[in-house]
Amino acid sequence: MKRNVVILTALAAVAVGTAAAAQLLPKDTEVWSPEPPVTPPGPLVAAPPPADAIVLFDGANLDQWVAVKDKGPAGWTVADGVLTVNKAAGNIETKRSFRDYQLHIEWRVPADITGAGQARGNSGLFLASTGPGDAGYEVQILDSYQNPTYVNGQAGAIYKQHPPLANASRKPGEWQSYDVTWRAPVFGPDGALVSPARVSVVHNGLLVQDDVVLAGETVFIGKPKYKAHGPAPIKLQAHRDPSEPISFRNIWVRELPPQA
Ligand code: MG
């Protein structure tokens, strides 16, 4: 009799555990405080790519990019030297794959942006695209100028892993920049993690991620985890919120030799 009670209790515990796992919610991994200090950046100084850079977008065309969903032509809009997200076309990624690199990208939230929180100028820079959709490691792009949200989801955050050290956001309508140093994760021949990914991000001239270690791929729900991958494309996000699409310009990357 007592043994049956123990078994039933154990079964009930498993059932409760399963139910809890099924009820993981996005808000479980949101962090709302402390808020990074608001630090007004200086003006953007536009500079041409270094001589050894691989130019990913120079204002002319999307020759370096494909649609993530079918590897067909990237269906975003190029006009007046600027690349603008086409949300209906979905995410785009580079044709080339990269391991470790330095990257520069400029982005602009439109002056007439509407919406709030995560539904206001949301996009993303995926440092390695490891699969369809939002698979990979996202540096959040968002209008974080006087737009509260969870701090590990604001502009400059490693999404749901590391809030930025400062809120360096410029107003909507102004160009902003990210300068990123990406050290890709290293996996052994058996797929086991040898060393985790590390990243530094400078937002509008301010260091907002200082060589932080990633716990795995960035995910909307649940805990990050790694899955083995090699060199990977760089991806830009067409977020499905209804706010006006953001734009990009002056995107380049310099490959870095792996660290020993
Ligand atoms: Mg995003």
Boltz pocket constraint, residues with backbone or C-beta under 6 A from the ligand:
constraints:
  - pocket:
      binder: B
      contacts: [[A, 122], [A, 123], [A, 124], [A, 138], [A, 139], [A, 140], [A, 141], [A, 237], [A, 239]]
      max_distance: 6.0
